[in-house]
Amino acid sequence: MAVPLRRNRDFILLWTGELVSTLGSQMSLVAFPLLVLALTGSPAKAGVVGFAKTVPALLFYLPAGVLVDRHDRRKLMVASNALGAIALGSIPVALTLGHLPFAQIVVVAFVQGTVSSIFTLTEQGALPLVVEPSQVPDALASNEARRTSASLVGPPLGGLLFGIDRLLPFIADAVSYLASAVSLLFLRTTLQEPRAPTPLRLFADIAEGVRALWALTFVRASALAVAAANLIWSGLNIVLVVRAREHGASAAAVGVLFALMGVGGLLGSLAAPAIVRRVSVPVLVIGAFWVEAALVASFALTYDPYVLGVLAAVAMFPAPAWNAVVVGARLTLTPDRLRGRVNSGARLLSGSMLPLGALAGGLLAGAMGTTTTLLVFAAWQALVAAATLSARSLRHAVV
């Protein structure tokens, strides 16, 4: 019988190390737009930083998938964490020296997005080797609980630290990367199956992974739907920060807004196993998009950061169960030698609109105001929800 996740030493080590790193990243998540707004006063420039943080997914996911399938996954994760620590540590150094160019913030955000993309692919590729295949959905739900727990604590702590001194959230994030790297050194599990070395054929290897992904119709359709939805979701964080700040919310209140969003995700991750057992896959996968459309429209009704946070919490509630179904199918149906490439292809599809969304959020908020921007976002999400009904693989859960 499979060892329960709570007694699986390597899963706990991996989970704990990434909890610390995610906590640090959640601190800097709220600190980045606050820093840019404090230094420049420009929502558009905050959008540019968001764009820089998300564009690596578009540029590097496919070659990163080949990298993950061909190299030692533990070494890749350690190297990614080390590079993240160096990048985030450069911001407090520059602030201490009294000169932090906007270009440096953009570069750091780009590096953080790059290492995050590589680490996530690598960790998910290793997960079916750290736990039994039948435990993958529960492990993914635990990872969602980890992420949302960090989302609950990290943003208000990041806002509080930023209020004390602008450099503190970035120091905390740099240290968190180092802590995650150290935890990985103690894993006993080999994080990839044995395989014979083969010549690198970058484009042929990528094409093999894309063909394998395309054959999984349910995974493919869900990734395309998420891509369309992400056109607004990556920009929504920036719009909510600007909306709260332009009506006098403190940095700590903005942090609480994000924390409340994390509460919704945390409750959703705790409920995810029960939801997956009781709710049919089509209702869960398609219904989540309709719920989100209604909630995005409701953001336009208030400027209160706490009410915005509660509404965001409700929007986040279905996400962990949704991920357990879709990502679980992707990981368990894909052979280990292809897992990095199939996963990278799916994540590229689903994340392809993130950079444009982050950029659009800042530009639209600056040009049209946050209320109009939120109504435009809600209309787009409703169109996405309607489109999911036309996909046979989503309506009937044809994997």
C-alpha positions as a printed Julia matrix, in Angstrom:
399×3 Matrix{Float64}:
   0.0    0.0     0.0
   1.12   3.55   -0.72
   2.67   5.49    2.15
   0.3    8.33    3.18
   1.47  11.7     1.97
   1.87  13.0     5.54
   4.41  10.19    6.19
   6.23  10.45    2.85
   9.56  12.01    3.9
  10.6   13.29    0.47
   7.18  14.69   -0.36
   7.16  16.58    2.95
  10.67  17.92    2.3
   9.76  19.03   -1.21
   6.47  20.49    0.0
   8.02  22.36    2.94
  10.91  23.82    0.98
   8.6   25.13   -1.7
   6.2   26.47    0.96
   9.01  28.72    2.23
   9.9   29.82   -1.31
   6.27  30.47   -2.25
   5.8   32.51    0.91
   8.72  34.71   -0.14
   7.34  35.04   -3.68
   3.95  36.09   -2.33
   5.66  38.83   -0.34
   7.36  40.17   -3.46
   4.15  39.73   -5.5
   2.54  42.61   -3.63
   5.85  44.44   -3.16
   6.66  44.73   -6.89
   3.66  46.9    -7.88
   3.89  48.86   -4.62
   7.58  49.58   -5.33
   6.93  50.64   -8.93
   4.01  52.87   -7.93
   6.1   54.41   -5.13
   9.07  55.12   -7.42
   7.23  56.13  -10.61
   3.53  56.65   -9.81
   2.71  54.88  -13.08
   0.17  52.01  -13.33
   1.43  51.41  -16.89
   4.96  50.78  -15.6
   3.55  48.4   -12.99
   1.96  46.58  -15.93
   5.32  46.45  -17.71
   6.86  44.72  -14.66
   3.96  42.27  -14.59
   4.55  41.64  -18.3
   8.26  40.99  -17.69
   7.45  38.49  -14.95
   5.01  36.49  -17.08
   6.59  36.62  -20.54
   9.24  33.92  -19.78
   6.44  31.36  -19.8
   5.78  32.29  -23.41
   9.44  32.33  -24.43
  10.96  29.4   -22.55
   8.34  26.78  -21.67
   8.92  24.53  -24.71
  12.75  24.46  -24.56
  12.5   24.2   -20.75
  10.38  21.07  -21.21
  13.21  19.47  -23.19
  15.68  20.56  -20.5
  13.52  19.0   -17.76
  13.2   15.7   -19.66
  16.96  15.44  -20.32
  18.68  16.63  -17.14
  18.77  15.88  -13.44
  15.61  17.44  -12.01
  17.09  18.0    -8.54
  20.04  19.96   -9.95
  17.72  22.05  -12.12
  15.55  22.98   -9.14
  18.58  23.87   -6.97
  20.08  26.01   -9.76
  16.74  27.77  -10.34
  16.46  28.66   -6.66
  20.04  29.94   -6.54
  19.47  32.21   -9.54
  16.22  33.5    -8.02
  18.02  34.36   -4.78
  20.68  36.36   -6.63
  18.11  38.27   -8.71
  15.82  39.19   -5.81
  18.79  40.05   -3.6
  19.94  42.66   -6.12
  16.94  44.91   -5.39
  17.68  45.57   -1.68
  21.35  46.05   -2.58
  20.4   48.74   -5.12
  17.96  50.38   -2.69
  20.66  50.47   -0.02
  23.06  52.12   -2.48
  20.38  54.71   -3.26
  19.92  53.97   -6.98
  17.4   51.45   -8.31
  16.74  51.9   -12.03
  13.34  50.89  -13.35
  15.14  48.69  -15.89
  16.64  46.64  -13.06
  13.19  45.96  -11.6
  12.05  44.75  -15.02
  15.08  42.46  -15.37
  14.6   40.99  -11.89
  10.93  40.32  -12.61
  11.95  38.62  -15.87
  14.51  36.41  -14.11
  12.02  35.5   -11.39
   9.47  34.52  -14.01
  12.06  32.39  -15.8
  13.24  30.43  -12.77
   9.66  30.0   -11.58
   8.69  28.49  -14.94
  11.59  26.02  -14.89
  11.06  25.07  -11.24
   7.33  24.44  -11.64
   7.84  22.22  -14.68
  10.57  20.28  -12.9
   8.66  19.82   -9.65
   5.49  18.65  -11.4
   7.5   16.28  -13.59
   9.08  14.74  -10.49
   5.86  14.48   -8.48
   4.67  11.08   -9.85
   8.03   9.63   -8.75
   7.9   11.11   -5.26
   4.35   9.83   -4.64
   2.33   6.92   -6.01
   0.5    7.71   -9.3
  -2.85   7.22   -7.54
  -1.82   9.93   -5.03
  -1.01  12.58   -7.65
  -4.4   14.39   -7.44
  -4.16  14.52   -3.63
  -0.54  15.69   -3.87
  -1.58  18.43   -6.29
  -4.34  19.47   -3.88
  -1.72  19.6    -1.1
   0.46  21.76   -3.31
  -2.51  24.06   -3.89
  -2.98  24.24   -0.12
   0.7   25.15    0.15
   0.36  27.89   -2.43
  -2.82  29.32   -0.97
  -1.48  29.15    2.59
   1.45  31.23    1.42
  -1.0   33.53   -0.37
  -2.81  33.99    2.92
   0.26  34.98    4.92
   2.65  36.37    2.32
   0.84  39.43    0.9
  -0.1   41.08    4.2
   3.37  40.31    5.53
   4.89  41.69    2.33
   2.75  44.82    2.62
   3.68  45.2     6.28
   7.4   44.77    5.56
   7.18  47.2     2.64
   5.6   49.75    4.95
   8.54  49.38    7.36
  11.22  49.45    4.66
  10.91  48.91    0.92
  13.81  46.48    0.76
  12.53  44.0     3.37
  10.08  41.95    1.21
  12.79  41.4    -1.38
  15.33  40.28    1.23
  12.77  37.8     2.55
  12.12  36.43   -0.95
  15.85  36.0    -1.65
  16.32  34.07    1.61
  13.3   31.9     0.83
  14.87  30.8    -2.46
  17.99  29.71   -0.59
  15.93  27.75    1.97
  14.16  25.86   -0.81
  17.48  25.02   -2.48
  18.86  23.56    0.76
  15.78  21.38    1.34
  16.21  19.8    -2.1
  19.7   18.58   -1.2
  18.2   16.19    1.37
  15.82  14.34   -0.97
  16.51  10.6    -1.33
  14.21   9.88   -4.28
  15.67   9.83   -7.78
  13.55  12.41   -9.56
  13.64  10.88  -13.05
  13.36   7.37  -14.43
  16.52   5.79  -15.94
  16.81   6.5   -19.64
  19.4    5.95  -22.33
  21.17   9.13  -23.45
  20.1   10.28  -26.91
  21.36  13.1   -29.13
  19.7   16.44  -28.51
  17.24  17.29  -31.27
  15.62  20.4   -29.87
  12.91  20.95  -32.45
  12.18  17.25  -32.94
  11.98  16.75  -29.16
   9.62  19.71  -28.8
   7.47  18.43  -31.67
   7.21  14.99  -30.04
   5.91  16.57  -26.86
   3.43  18.79  -28.71
   2.03  15.77  -30.6
   1.6   13.89  -27.34
  -0.2   16.86  -25.79
  -2.47  17.31  -28.8
  -3.59  13.7   -28.51
  -4.99  14.42  -25.01
  -8.1   16.27  -26.15
  -9.44  17.11  -22.69
  -6.1   18.49  -21.5
  -5.66  20.43  -24.74
  -9.13  22.03  -24.62
  -8.83  22.97  -20.95
  -5.44  24.6   -21.59
  -6.87  26.66  -24.44
  -9.78  27.8   -22.25
  -7.39  28.85  -19.47
  -5.28  30.73  -22.02
  -8.27  32.85  -22.99
  -9.22  33.45  -19.33
  -5.65  34.4   -18.41
  -5.92  37.4   -20.71
  -7.64  39.1   -17.77
  -6.42  37.23  -14.7
  -2.77  38.24  -14.94
  -3.8   41.9   -15.18
  -6.45  41.68  -12.49
  -3.93  41.81   -9.63
  -2.54  45.09  -10.93
  -6.03  46.55  -11.48
  -7.09  45.64   -7.93
  -3.93  47.18   -6.44
  -4.48  50.39   -8.41
  -8.21  50.45   -7.52
  -7.52  50.09   -3.81
  -4.57  52.51   -3.72
  -6.28  55.29   -5.7
  -8.96  55.4    -3.0
  -6.54  55.61   -0.09
  -5.9   51.98    0.89
  -2.64  51.47    2.77
   0.05  49.01    1.7
  -1.03  46.75    4.56
  -4.67  46.88    3.39
  -3.58  45.88   -0.12
  -1.73  42.97    1.45
  -4.91  41.93    3.28
  -6.78  42.03   -0.05
  -4.39  39.45   -1.47
  -4.49  37.47    1.75
  -8.27  37.16    1.52
  -7.81  35.86   -2.0
  -5.5   33.27   -0.48
  -8.17  32.3     2.07
 -10.5   31.41   -0.78
  -7.84  29.29   -2.42
  -6.93  27.62    0.86
 -10.53  26.7     1.63
 -10.88  25.48   -1.94
  -7.79  23.28   -1.62
  -9.12  21.75    1.61
 -12.44  21.07   -0.08
 -10.89  19.91   -3.37
 -10.88  16.13   -2.68
 -14.57  16.21   -1.72
 -15.45  18.43   -4.68
 -13.65  16.13   -7.12
 -15.53  13.11   -5.74
 -18.98  14.74   -5.73
 -19.03  17.12   -8.7
 -18.87  15.84  -12.26
 -15.85  16.88  -14.29
 -17.85  18.88  -16.92
 -19.76  20.82  -14.26
 -16.54  21.62  -12.38
 -14.41  22.55  -15.39
 -17.04  24.62  -17.24
 -18.88  26.01  -14.22
 -15.75  27.61  -12.76
 -15.51  29.98  -15.74
 -19.1   31.21  -15.25
 -18.55  31.81  -11.54
 -15.43  33.84  -12.29
 -17.2   35.99  -14.92
 -19.88  37.02  -12.42
 -17.33  37.8    -9.72
 -15.08  39.92  -11.95
 -18.13  42.06  -12.77
 -18.85  42.44   -9.05
 -15.37  43.95   -8.47
 -16.6   47.07  -10.29
 -19.18  47.71   -7.55
 -16.73  48.55   -4.74
 -13.4   50.21   -3.95
 -13.11  48.75   -0.46
  -9.97  46.54   -0.37
 -11.56  44.16    2.12
 -14.72  43.64    0.07
 -12.59  43.21   -3.05
 -10.61  40.6    -1.14
 -13.75  38.66   -0.13
 -15.02  38.63   -3.73
 -11.61  37.48   -4.94
 -11.66  34.71   -2.33
 -14.91  33.35   -3.74
 -13.44  33.48   -7.26
 -10.41  31.46   -6.12
 -12.41  28.74   -4.34
 -12.98  26.39   -7.35
  -9.39  26.64   -8.64
  -7.74  23.85   -6.56
 -10.35  21.24   -7.51
 -10.13  22.37  -11.13
  -6.35  21.94  -11.1
  -6.53  18.56   -9.38
  -8.7   17.22  -12.2
  -6.95  18.79  -15.18
  -3.3   18.72  -14.08
  -3.76  15.3   -12.49
  -4.93  13.91  -15.84
  -2.01  15.57  -17.61
   0.65  14.15  -15.27
  -0.67  10.61  -14.88
  -1.45  10.02  -18.57
   1.96  11.16  -19.79
   5.06   8.87  -19.75
   7.93  10.14  -17.61
  10.24  10.69  -20.59
   7.67  13.04  -22.14
   6.25  14.61  -18.99
   8.35  17.77  -19.07
   7.5   18.48  -22.71
   3.79  17.71  -22.46
   3.53  19.72  -19.26
   5.46  22.61  -20.79
   3.26  22.58  -23.88
   0.08  22.65  -21.79
   1.44  25.4   -19.57
   2.55  27.38  -22.63
  -0.96  27.18  -24.04
  -2.6   28.11  -20.76
  -0.1   30.88  -20.0
   0.26  32.3   -23.5
  -1.93  35.32  -22.72
  -0.44  36.11  -19.29
   2.11  38.69  -20.53
  -0.48  40.51  -22.66
  -2.97  40.43  -19.78
  -0.51  41.94  -17.31
   0.38  44.67  -19.81
  -3.28  45.31  -20.71
  -4.31  45.54  -17.05
  -1.9   48.38  -16.34
  -2.53  50.21  -19.62
  -6.33  49.97  -19.45
  -6.44  51.02  -15.79
  -4.31  54.05  -16.6
  -6.3   54.99  -19.73
  -9.93  54.12  -18.85
 -10.0   53.8   -15.07
 -10.41  50.65  -13.05
 -14.23  50.44  -13.2
 -14.39  50.32  -17.0
 -11.43  47.96  -17.09
 -13.16  45.52  -14.74
 -16.36  45.56  -16.81
 -14.35  44.84  -19.96
 -12.62  41.98  -18.15
 -15.97  40.55  -16.99
 -17.38  40.63  -20.52
 -14.34  38.78  -21.83
 -14.59  36.11  -19.13
 -18.27  35.56  -20.0
 -17.29  34.97  -23.62
 -14.7   32.41  -22.51
 -17.27  30.63  -20.34
 -19.69  30.47  -23.29
 -16.95  29.09  -25.54
 -16.21  26.17  -23.18
 -19.73  24.87  -23.79
 -18.86  24.26  -27.46
 -15.92  21.96  -26.63
 -17.12  18.32  -26.72
 -14.13  17.09  -24.71
 -15.02  19.49  -21.87
 -18.78  18.83  -21.98
 -18.25  15.05  -21.82
 -14.83  14.84  -20.09
 -13.29  13.0   -23.05
  -9.65  12.59  -22.04
